Structure formats: structure tokens, C-alpha cells
Amino acid sequence: MALSSNLLQKRLEKLPPALVSTLKVGFVSGAETGAVLPTGIPAIDRQLPGGGLLTGALVEFAVAGAASLATTLVLAACRSAQRAAEQLGGAAPWCAFIDPSRSLYAPGVAHAGVQLDRLLVVRPVLSGSAPLSTTASGSSGSAETLARAALKVVESQCFAVIVIDTVGMPGAELNVPLGGWPRIVRRLALALQETQSTVILITDSTARRPLTLPVAQRIELKRSQAHKLILQVAKDRQGRISAPVTIDLDHPVWPAASSSVRESGALREREGVRHVG
């Protein structure tokens, strides 16, 4: 579980200023304000408001297709949360990944630096879909099943980072209609109040929706080339939006996208499991 604000503040006071600056956590009268969770990938964090993802909030990763490296980024956030807690002298917190496509690849997750014994993987079966046959047309039942699972996980307040995947991966794409999700997002936001947890909702940026989701932060991701990612902060609750920026994924500061992970991922992708990178 994420550390309480009071406990985290006391531990921060005992740390060197440089480390506190790295963690990028701010408090006012014991209440967390403007705190962020760095992904631990400098090329990404430099483009994010405050240097990371909002905490105590729901962040949307709007991706163009199922191969936009969203998995790499959300696992980096899980790794960052676990390592930050350990630096403060606590145990690594639990993270959760809601994976309805059942394609998360455990060796790739471990290679990304996430502690598997502190990761809960939830695999709800969507209506009318076999575990890896999720390309069938979506249904309101699918959205409701996923929403129920997400609400139970978030409302438990047991996890530092919760990933909710509505996209899937190549060969196991999901088609979850999110038209009714503004209400779900508001319930998730209420459950996140007074916490330092981060919920990352992976969505398809090309899907048509009657309403935009009332998330605290929306980050749009698009893989322009094999080794390049276009990132744009399209929404931020403090108005800190940005223009699209191209990021080179072959830079050495991209720890979770090594060639060995991509090669093993390419092989596993054909077997119907999610890869990292």
C-alpha cells in the first residue's frame, strides 16, 4: 500500500535534498498537492508536467493502436513506485494490472524491473470473448465487467499504481466501448482522493466516443517509427498541456526497451501474449 502522507512527509524530512528533489513530491499542511510519480525514464519524464505522472489521480494513456509502447511506460511507472518506496525505507508497494486480453508476459515484466511478487494481475473475462479472441465487437457487458473489476481494485486502496487496459495488444486487441465510462472515471477519482496512488487507463485514441473522459491528465502516445514515440500532454488538471514531441526510443536511458526484450516480445507476440517494448 502507498505510504500515508504524514509518514511519507516525516521520511522525506530525513532525506538529502537532492533525493527529495528527485522524488518530486510536494506537500502543503500534510495534504499532498501536485505530487507526481516519475516513470524513471528521463526522456519521458522531461516531457511530463512536473516530471512525472499525477498521483492521487487517474491518468489516461490514449494510444494509437495496440503497439504504442504503453505497456513499457506503465510498467516503468510500477517499477518507479516500488523503488521510490524502498528508497524511503519501506517495503515495495503492490501494483495492479487489469489485463482482460490475458496477454501480459511475466518474463518481460520482470525484465522491466517490476517485482512480480508485488504485482496483482486481474484478468476479467469480457462478454462474448475468449481469453485471446478479443477482436470481436465490443458490448456494454464487456465495459461493465471491466468497470466492476477496476472499481474493486481501486476502491481497495491497496495499490500504488493500477493499470486498466482497454486496448490489448496486436493479435489480441480489445474492443471495449467507453461511452458510459465518464461515470466510472468519476467514481474512480473519488476513490483516489486522499491517496497517493496513480491509476493509468490505457485507451484507443482512434475510437469514437460521445464524451471525453473526465480524467485528471491525458497523455497521447503514437509510435511514428519502429524506434520513435510521439508524446503529447493533451490534458492536465493544472492546464499544463504541450505540443507533440518525438522521443527516440533507442537512447540508453530507455531501460525497458532493450533489444533482448523486443526480440523475445516479438516471438511471444505470435503466441498471443503481451510483450514489453
Secondary structure, DSSP 8 states (H G I E B T S, - for coil): ----HHHHHHHHHTS-HHHHHHHT--EETTEE-S-EE--S-HHHHTTSGGGSEESSEEEEEEESSS-SSHHHHHHHHHHHHHHHHHHTTS----EEEE-TT----HHHHHHTT--GGGEEEE----TT-BTTBTTS---HHHHHHHHHHHHHHHHTT--SEEEEESSEETTEE-----TTHHHHHHHHHHHHTT---EEEEEEETTS--SS----SEEEEEEEEETTEEEEEEEEETT------EEEETTSTT-GGG-HHHHHHHHHHHHTT-----
